[in-house]
Amino acid sequence: MLTLSELYPLVLTWLQALGVPADANALRALARLVAALLSSQSLRPSALMRAQLSPTPVPARQGYKRVARAWDRPWLTSRWLTPLLVRAAAALVPAERAGPTAGLTHLALDSVRCGPWEVFMLGVVWHGRVLPLAWRVVAYPWPKGQVTPAVLALLEQVAADWPAARPVHLVADRGFPGQRFFRTLRRLGWGWTVRLRANTGVQVGEEALLVRDLWRQARLEGWTCFLGSYGRGRSAIRATLVVGRGLVVLPRHRRTAASQRQPARLRAERRRIRAQQYDVAASEHWVVLCTSHPGWPAAVASYRRRWAIEGSFRDAQSAWDGQHGWDLEPVLTHQRAADQVEHIVGLWALGSLLQTYLGSQLVHGPAGLRAIVAGWTTTGRLSIWAHGQFALTEPTGRLHDWLVSTLLVGAQRLAACRASATVDTPPPALRPAA
C-alpha cells in the first residue's frame, strides 16, 4: 500500500505524461485530487477533503473549499480530457488479438442515471471494463431534442482524435439506434453492432417488416442472419440483421437452485410491469442485432463487449458488494449544475484510467503476483478495476515496490506515445489555479 505522499508524485508523473494541464499550479492541484481519489476510493467531497495532501494541516472548511474549486476548473471537462484519454487508450489498450473480431478495438456507448442527471458515456473496452473517453450530461427527465445531439457529439468528439489506422467497432443497446446515429457511424468509418427494439422498422429484401416479425422466420436455436437494412425505403441503411436466442451457458457458481431464484423473481416482476407495453413473453428471449459485420459469429462476439460498460458503471457507484464503489450516484444526485456533474465524471475518468491500468498489469503479472492476488478472494471473480483497487489498498505492503515501478512504466509508455504523435495540439490556456 502506498502512502499519500508516495502516491502523489506518481500521479503527478502520469498527468505530466498525459499532458494535462499545462499550468504548473493546476497540474499540482489536479494531481492532489486524483491521488486523494485513489487513496480514499470515493468521490464524496468528505473523503476527498480528508485525503488531500497538504504541506500544513488545514481546517475542514478549507478542505471542502479546495474540493469545491475543482468543480469550477476546466481541466476536468470532456472537451479537455477526451484527446488525452483517447491517446492514453491507444497507448495502453491493444486491439483484439484473436477470434472473429481480431484487429478491432471496441467502443461501448451507454448512459447511467444518477438522480436528476443522465450521463452519456463513450469508452474503450478493456478486459471486461471500460475506460471513459468522452461524456455528456443531460438533465432528467430528458429535455426534448437534446439526447440525440449529445450522443452524436460524443461520437464526433472521439472520432476527431482516434488514430485513423486503428479500426473501431461500436457496441450499444436498444436506446440508441436511429437514422442520424447510423449515418454518423458510416460517415466516420466505424463498424457497429447495436441491439434493436421489437417495434423498430427494418427491411429484408423488398419487404418492410418490424423486428418482431423476424422472430417467426428465425431458427429457435442458434442465430439467423438476414441481409437487410435499418429503416425502410430510400432512407434505409444497409446492414446485417442477426436474430437469435443464443445458448444460455451459466458459470458454475450460478448453476444452483439458490442462485437462480433471485433472477427468476426479477424476470417475473419485469414481465408484470411491462406486460401492457410490449410483447414481453417473446421479446425477452430474443435478441436482434443490427451490425456491420457480415456474419453472426463476429456480431455476437462484439455485442458481448457491451456489458463491460455496465460493470464500469457499477464500479463507479456501489461495486460488487454495495460497499467498495466510488459513490458516483449519491455524489451526482446532490449536484445542482451540469458543469459540476461533468467535472466529477472527469475525475472518475482519470482515476479509472490509473486504477484499471494497475489491475491489467496485476492480472497478467508473474506467478509471484498471482499468488498474492489468490489470497484476496475465494472465488477469483475480481474485475480488472477491483484488482487495481485491491492493489492500491493492500495493507501488507507486499506490492509497494511493484506499484511504484508499474506506475512509472505506465507513465513512460504514455510519454513515449505523446512524443511519437505527429500532431500534438496543445489545449487552450488555463486559468491560474487558486
C-alpha positions as CSV (number, residue, x, y, z in Angstrom):
1,M,0.0,0.0,0.0
2,L,1.3,3.4,-1.0
3,T,1.0,6.3,1.4
4,L,-0.5,9.5,0.0
5,S,2.9,11.2,-0.1
6,E,4.3,8.3,-2.1
7,L,1.2,8.1,-4.4
8,Y,1.1,11.9,-5.2
9,P,4.4,12.1,-7.2
10,L,3.5,9.0,-9.2
11,V,0.1,10.5,-10.1
12,L,1.9,13.8,-11.0
13,T,4.2,11.9,-13.3
14,W,1.1,10.3,-15.1
15,L,-0.6,13.6,-15.6
16,Q,2.6,15.1,-17.0
17,A,2.9,12.2,-19.4
18,L,-0.8,12.7,-20.4
19,G,-0.1,16.4,-21.0
20,V,-2.9,17.9,-18.7
21,P,-2.9,20.5,-17.6
22,A,-0.2,22.8,-18.8
23,D,-0.1,25.2,-15.9
24,A,2.2,24.1,-13.1
25,N,-0.2,25.1,-10.3
26,A,-3.1,23.5,-12.0
27,L,-1.1,20.3,-12.5
28,R,-0.2,20.0,-8.8
29,A,-3.8,20.7,-7.8
30,L,-5.2,18.1,-10.1
31,A,-2.6,15.5,-9.0
32,R,-3.6,16.1,-5.4
33,L,-7.2,15.5,-6.3
34,V,-6.6,12.3,-8.3
35,A,-4.3,10.9,-5.6
36,A,-7.0,11.7,-3.0
37,L,-9.5,9.7,-5.1
38,L,-7.2,6.7,-5.4
39,S,-6.3,6.8,-1.7
40,S,-9.9,7.2,-0.4
41,Q,-11.6,5.2,-3.1
42,S,-14.6,7.5,-3.1
43,L,-15.8,10.6,-5.0
44,R,-17.6,12.0,-1.9
45,P,-16.3,15.5,-1.1
46,S,-15.8,14.5,2.5
47,A,-13.5,11.6,1.5
48,L,-11.6,13.7,-1.0
49,M,-11.2,16.5,1.6
50,R,-9.7,14.3,4.2
51,A,-7.4,12.5,1.8
52,Q,-5.9,15.6,0.0
53,L,-2.2,16.1,0.6
54,S,-1.3,19.4,2.2
55,P,2.1,20.6,3.5
56,T,0.3,22.0,6.6
57,P,-2.9,20.9,8.3
58,V,-5.9,22.9,7.2
59,P,-9.4,23.2,8.8
60,A,-12.1,21.0,7.3
61,R,-14.0,24.0,5.9
62,Q,-10.9,25.0,3.9
63,G,-10.5,21.4,2.7
64,Y,-14.1,21.5,1.4
65,K,-13.4,24.7,-0.4
66,R,-10.4,23.2,-2.2
67,V,-12.5,20.3,-3.4
68,A,-15.3,22.7,-4.5
69,R,-12.9,24.8,-6.5
70,A,-12.0,21.7,-8.6
71,W,-15.6,21.6,-9.9
72,D,-15.1,25.1,-11.4
73,R,-11.9,24.4,-13.3
74,P,-11.8,23.5,-17.0
75,W,-9.3,20.7,-16.8
76,L,-11.9,18.0,-15.8
77,T,-14.3,18.6,-18.7
78,S,-14.7,16.2,-21.6
79,R,-13.6,18.9,-24.0
80,W,-10.2,19.0,-22.2
81,L,-9.7,15.3,-21.3
82,T,-11.0,13.4,-24.3
83,P,-8.0,14.0,-26.6
84,L,-5.7,12.9,-23.8
85,L,-7.8,9.9,-22.8
86,V,-8.0,8.8,-26.4
87,R,-4.2,9.0,-26.7
88,A,-3.8,7.1,-23.5
89,A,-6.2,4.4,-24.6
90,A,-4.4,4.0,-27.9
91,A,-1.1,3.5,-26.0
92,L,-2.3,1.1,-23.3
93,V,-5.2,-0.9,-24.8
94,P,-4.3,-3.3,-27.5
95,A,-6.6,-4.3,-30.3
96,E,-8.4,-7.7,-30.2
97,R,-5.8,-10.4,-30.9
98,A,-7.9,-13.4,-31.8
99,G,-11.3,-14.6,-32.7
100,P,-13.8,-13.2,-35.2
101,T,-13.1,-9.6,-34.1
102,A,-9.3,-9.8,-34.3
103,G,-7.8,-6.4,-35.1
104,L,-10.7,-4.4,-33.8
105,T,-11.0,-2.0,-30.8
106,H,-14.4,-2.0,-29.3
107,L,-16.0,1.2,-28.0
108,A,-19.1,0.9,-25.8
109,L,-21.8,3.5,-25.6
110,D,-24.4,3.7,-22.8
111,S,-25.8,6.0,-20.1
112,V,-26.2,6.0,-16.4
113,R,-28.9,7.9,-14.4
114,C,-27.9,9.5,-11.1
115,G,-30.8,11.3,-9.6
116,P,-31.7,14.3,-11.7
117,W,-28.8,13.7,-14.2
118,E,-28.2,11.3,-17.1
119,V,-24.6,10.8,-18.0
120,F,-24.0,9.5,-21.6
121,M,-20.6,7.8,-21.8
122,L,-18.4,6.5,-24.6
123,G,-15.4,4.4,-23.6
124,V,-13.0,1.8,-24.9
125,V,-13.5,-1.8,-23.8
126,W,-10.6,-3.3,-21.9
127,H,-10.6,-6.7,-20.1
128,G,-14.3,-6.6,-19.3
129,R,-14.3,-3.0,-18.2
130,V,-14.5,0.4,-20.0
131,L,-12.1,3.3,-19.9
132,P,-14.2,6.5,-20.2
133,L,-13.2,8.6,-23.2
134,A,-16.0,11.2,-23.6
135,W,-19.2,12.1,-21.8
136,R,-22.2,14.4,-21.9
137,V,-24.5,15.4,-19.1
138,V,-28.2,15.8,-19.7
139,A,-30.9,16.7,-17.1
140,Y,-33.5,14.1,-16.4
141,P,-36.3,13.9,-17.4
142,W,-34.7,14.5,-20.8
143,P,-35.3,17.8,-22.4
144,K,-36.9,17.3,-25.9
145,G,-34.4,17.3,-28.7
146,Q,-31.2,17.1,-26.6
147,V,-30.3,13.4,-26.3
148,T,-29.6,12.6,-30.0
149,P,-27.3,15.7,-30.5
150,A,-25.5,14.8,-27.2
151,V,-24.9,11.2,-28.4
152,L,-23.7,12.3,-31.9
153,A,-21.4,14.9,-30.3
154,L,-19.8,12.0,-28.3
155,L,-19.1,10.1,-31.5
156,E,-17.7,13.1,-33.3
157,Q,-15.5,14.1,-30.4
158,V,-13.8,10.7,-30.0
159,A,-13.5,10.2,-33.8
160,A,-11.7,13.5,-34.1
161,D,-8.8,12.2,-32.0
162,W,-8.9,8.5,-32.6
163,P,-6.0,7.1,-34.7
164,A,-7.1,6.7,-38.3
165,A,-5.2,3.4,-38.8
166,R,-6.9,1.7,-35.9
167,P,-10.3,0.1,-36.8
168,V,-13.2,0.9,-34.3
169,H,-16.3,-1.1,-33.7
170,L,-19.1,0.5,-31.6
171,V,-21.5,-1.6,-29.4
172,A,-24.7,-0.1,-27.9
173,D,-28.1,-1.1,-26.5
174,R,-31.6,-0.6,-27.8
175,G,-31.9,3.1,-26.8
176,F,-29.5,4.5,-29.4
177,P,-30.4,3.3,-32.9
178,G,-31.7,6.0,-35.3
179,Q,-31.1,7.3,-38.8
180,R,-28.8,10.1,-37.8
181,F,-26.9,7.7,-35.4
182,F,-26.1,5.1,-38.1
183,R,-25.4,7.7,-40.8
184,T,-22.9,9.3,-38.4
185,L,-21.2,6.0,-37.8
186,R,-21.0,5.2,-41.5
187,R,-19.5,8.7,-42.2
188,L,-16.9,8.2,-39.5
189,G,-15.9,4.8,-41.0
190,W,-16.8,2.9,-37.7
191,G,-18.3,-0.5,-37.6
192,W,-21.2,-1.2,-35.2
193,T,-23.3,-3.8,-33.5
194,V,-26.4,-2.4,-31.9
195,R,-29.4,-4.1,-30.5
196,L,-32.8,-3.2,-31.9
197,R,-36.2,-2.8,-30.2
198,A,-39.1,-5.1,-31.1
199,N,-41.1,-2.3,-32.8
200,T,-38.3,-1.0,-34.9
201,G,-38.9,-0.9,-38.7
202,V,-36.5,-2.9,-40.9
203,Q,-36.4,-4.1,-44.4
204,V,-35.3,-7.5,-45.7
205,G,-35.1,-7.7,-49.5
206,E,-38.1,-5.6,-50.7
207,E,-40.3,-6.5,-47.7
208,A,-40.9,-3.9,-44.9
209,L,-41.1,-5.6,-41.5
210,L,-40.9,-4.9,-37.8
211,V,-38.2,-6.5,-35.8
212,R,-40.7,-8.8,-34.0
213,D,-41.6,-10.2,-37.5
214,L,-38.1,-11.6,-37.9
215,W,-38.6,-13.9,-34.9
216,R,-41.1,-16.0,-36.8
217,Q,-38.5,-16.6,-39.6
218,A,-35.5,-17.3,-37.3
219,R,-34.4,-20.6,-36.0
220,L,-35.4,-21.5,-32.4
221,E,-31.8,-22.4,-31.5
222,G,-28.7,-20.5,-32.5
223,W,-28.5,-17.4,-34.7
224,T,-30.0,-16.4,-38.1
225,C,-28.7,-13.8,-40.4
226,F,-30.7,-11.6,-42.7
227,L,-29.2,-9.3,-45.3
228,G,-31.4,-6.2,-44.9
229,S,-31.4,-2.6,-43.7
230,Y,-32.3,-0.4,-40.8
231,G,-35.3,1.7,-41.7
232,R,-37.3,1.5,-45.0
233,G,-37.3,2.9,-48.4
234,R,-34.8,5.4,-49.7
235,S,-33.5,6.3,-46.3
236,A,-32.7,2.6,-45.3
237,I,-29.2,1.9,-44.1
238,R,-27.8,-1.4,-45.3
239,A,-26.8,-3.8,-42.5
240,T,-26.8,-7.4,-41.4
241,L,-29.7,-8.3,-39.1
242,V,-28.7,-11.1,-36.7
243,V,-31.6,-12.7,-34.9
244,G,-31.5,-15.4,-32.2
245,R,-31.9,-16.5,-28.7
246,G,-28.4,-17.9,-28.3
247,L,-27.4,-20.7,-25.9
248,V,-27.6,-19.8,-22.3
249,V,-24.4,-21.0,-20.6
250,L,-24.2,-20.1,-16.9
251,P,-20.9,-20.1,-15.0
252,R,-20.5,-22.8,-12.4
253,H,-21.3,-20.5,-9.4
254,R,-24.7,-19.6,-10.9
255,R,-26.0,-23.1,-11.7
256,T,-27.5,-23.9,-8.3
257,A,-31.2,-23.5,-7.5
258,A,-30.5,-20.8,-4.9
259,S,-28.5,-18.7,-7.5
260,Q,-31.4,-18.9,-10.0
261,R,-34.1,-18.0,-7.5
262,Q,-33.5,-14.2,-7.4
263,P,-33.0,-13.8,-11.2
264,A,-36.3,-15.7,-11.7
265,R,-38.1,-13.3,-9.3
266,L,-36.6,-10.3,-11.2
267,R,-37.7,-11.6,-14.6
268,A,-41.3,-12.2,-13.3
269,E,-41.5,-8.7,-11.9
270,R,-40.2,-7.2,-15.2
271,R,-42.8,-9.2,-17.1
272,R,-45.6,-8.0,-14.8
273,I,-44.6,-4.3,-15.2
274,R,-44.1,-4.3,-18.9
275,A,-46.9,-6.7,-20.0
276,Q,-49.1,-3.9,-21.3
277,Q,-46.4,-2.1,-23.2
278,Y,-44.6,-4.8,-25.2
279,D,-44.8,-8.4,-26.2
280,V,-42.6,-9.3,-23.3
281,A,-43.1,-13.0,-23.4
282,A,-41.5,-13.2,-26.8
283,S,-39.1,-10.2,-26.7
284,E,-37.4,-11.2,-23.5
285,H,-36.0,-14.4,-25.1
286,W,-34.9,-12.9,-28.5
287,V,-32.0,-10.6,-29.4
288,V,-32.0,-8.7,-32.7
289,L,-28.7,-7.0,-33.7
290,C,-28.1,-4.5,-36.4
291,T,-24.4,-4.9,-37.4
292,S,-21.9,-4.0,-40.0
293,H,-20.3,-7.5,-39.5
294,P,-21.0,-9.9,-42.4
295,G,-22.0,-12.8,-40.2
296,W,-23.3,-13.7,-36.8
297,P,-20.1,-15.0,-35.0
298,A,-18.4,-11.6,-35.1
299,A,-21.7,-9.8,-34.3
300,V,-22.4,-11.9,-31.2
301,A,-18.7,-11.6,-30.1
302,S,-18.8,-7.9,-30.5
303,Y,-22.1,-7.4,-28.7
304,R,-20.9,-9.3,-25.7
305,R,-18.4,-6.5,-25.2
306,R,-21.2,-4.1,-24.4
307,W,-21.7,-5.5,-20.9
308,A,-18.3,-4.1,-20.0
309,I,-19.7,-0.6,-19.6
310,E,-22.4,-1.9,-17.2
311,G,-19.7,-3.2,-15.0
312,S,-17.8,0.1,-15.0
313,F,-21.0,1.9,-14.0
314,R,-21.4,-0.5,-11.1
315,D,-17.8,0.0,-10.1
316,A,-18.3,3.8,-10.0
317,Q,-21.5,3.5,-7.9
318,S,-21.5,0.6,-5.4
319,A,-19.2,-2.0,-6.8
320,W,-19.8,-5.7,-6.5
321,D,-21.0,-5.7,-2.9
322,G,-22.5,-2.3,-2.4
323,Q,-19.6,-1.1,-0.3
324,H,-16.4,-0.7,-2.4
325,G,-17.6,1.6,-5.1
326,W,-16.8,5.2,-5.7
327,D,-20.2,6.6,-4.7
328,L,-20.9,8.3,-8.1
329,E,-24.7,8.2,-7.8
330,P,-25.1,9.9,-4.4
331,V,-22.4,12.5,-5.2
332,L,-24.0,13.4,-8.6
333,T,-27.5,13.4,-7.1
334,H,-26.7,16.3,-4.8
335,Q,-25.2,18.4,-7.6
336,R,-27.3,21.3,-8.9
337,A,-25.3,22.3,-12.0
338,A,-24.5,20.2,-15.1
339,D,-21.0,21.7,-15.2
340,Q,-20.2,20.3,-11.8
341,V,-21.5,16.9,-12.8
342,E,-19.3,16.9,-15.8
343,H,-16.2,17.7,-13.7
344,I,-16.9,14.9,-11.2
345,V,-17.3,12.5,-14.1
346,G,-13.9,13.8,-15.4
347,L,-12.3,13.0,-12.1
348,W,-13.8,9.5,-12.3
349,A,-12.4,9.0,-15.8
350,L,-8.8,10.0,-14.7
351,G,-9.0,7.8,-11.6
352,S,-10.3,4.8,-13.6
353,L,-7.5,5.1,-16.1
354,L,-4.8,4.7,-13.4
355,Q,-6.6,2.0,-11.4
356,T,-7.7,-0.1,-14.4
357,Y,-4.1,0.1,-15.7
358,L,-2.8,-1.3,-12.4
359,G,-5.4,-4.1,-12.5
360,S,-4.5,-5.1,-16.0
361,Q,-0.8,-5.4,-15.1
362,L,-1.6,-7.3,-12.0
363,V,-3.9,-9.8,-13.7
364,H,-1.2,-10.7,-16.3
365,G,1.7,-10.4,-13.9
366,P,4.2,-13.1,-12.9
367,A,3.4,-16.0,-10.7
368,G,4.6,-14.2,-7.5
369,L,2.0,-11.5,-8.1
370,R,-0.8,-14.0,-8.9
371,A,-0.1,-15.8,-5.6
372,I,-0.8,-12.5,-3.7
373,V,-4.0,-12.0,-5.7
374,A,-5.1,-15.5,-4.9
375,G,-5.4,-14.5,-1.3
376,W,-7.9,-11.7,-1.9
377,T,-11.0,-13.8,-2.7
378,T,-12.0,-17.4,-2.5
379,T,-13.8,-17.3,-5.9
380,G,-11.2,-15.4,-8.0
381,R,-14.0,-13.4,-9.6
382,L,-12.5,-9.9,-9.4
383,S,-12.7,-7.4,-12.2
384,I,-9.7,-5.6,-13.6
385,W,-10.9,-2.5,-11.8
386,A,-11.2,-4.4,-8.5
387,H,-7.7,-5.8,-8.9
388,G,-6.4,-2.2,-9.2
389,Q,-8.4,-1.2,-6.1
390,F,-7.1,-4.1,-4.0
391,A,-3.6,-3.4,-5.2
392,L,-3.8,0.2,-4.1
393,T,-5.3,-0.6,-0.7
394,E,-3.3,-3.9,0.0
395,P,-2.3,-3.4,3.7
396,T,0.7,-5.7,4.0
397,G,3.0,-3.7,1.7
398,R,4.0,-6.6,-0.4
399,L,3.0,-4.8,-3.6
400,H,4.7,-1.5,-2.6
401,D,7.7,-1.8,-5.0
402,W,5.6,-3.3,-7.7
403,L,3.1,-0.4,-7.6
404,V,5.9,2.2,-7.9
405,S,7.6,0.6,-10.8
406,T,4.4,-0.3,-12.6
407,L,3.1,3.3,-12.4
408,L,6.4,4.7,-13.6
409,V,6.5,2.2,-16.6
410,G,2.9,3.2,-17.5
411,A,3.8,6.9,-17.4
412,Q,6.8,6.2,-19.7
413,R,4.5,4.4,-22.2
414,L,2.2,7.4,-22.2
415,A,5.1,9.9,-22.6
416,A,6.5,7.8,-25.5
417,C,3.1,7.8,-27.3
418,R,2.7,11.5,-26.8
419,A,6.2,12.2,-28.2
420,S,5.7,10.0,-31.2
421,A,2.4,11.7,-32.1
422,T,2.7,13.5,-35.4
423,V,0.4,16.3,-34.3
424,D,0.1,17.3,-30.7
425,T,-2.4,20.2,-30.4
426,P,-2.0,22.0,-27.1
427,P,-5.1,22.6,-25.0
428,P,-6.4,26.2,-24.6
429,A,-4.9,28.4,-21.9
430,L,-5.9,27.6,-18.3
431,R,-7.0,30.0,-15.7
432,P,-4.4,30.0,-12.8
433,A,-5.3,27.6,-10.0
434,A,-6.2,29.3,-6.8
